[in-house]
Amino acid sequence: MYGLIGSMIAVEGKRDELIKVLLEGVSGMPGCLSYVVAKDPKDTNGIWITEVWDSKESHAASLKLPSVQGAIAKGKPLIAKFGAYNETEPIGGHGLHKPDR
């Protein structure tokens, strides 16, 4: 499995709008096992995104989907900057099922 954990800072006062855009673009992404968007309680404009994919290739392919491309275009003006970003190797956990291979 392949994971990403990253943060971004929304333009002042646009966090809820950006979250809505991020969540609209996530349906129908083949290979996506988990996509969680969370508010940063320490920063009124901060957002954390945690993703788990069956493979790094599935994640890369998702970036070419029309729904994801549309979300990127719609969300870009709402992003002030990107924060921390880390790749991970998910092993499992509550609510996460390893893909059959």
Secondary structure, 3 states (H helix, E strand, C coil): CEEEEEEEEECCCCHHHHHHHHHHCCCCCCCEEEEEEEECCCCCCEEEEEEEECCHHHHHHHCCCHHHHHHHHHHHHHEEEEEEEEEECCCCECCECCCCC
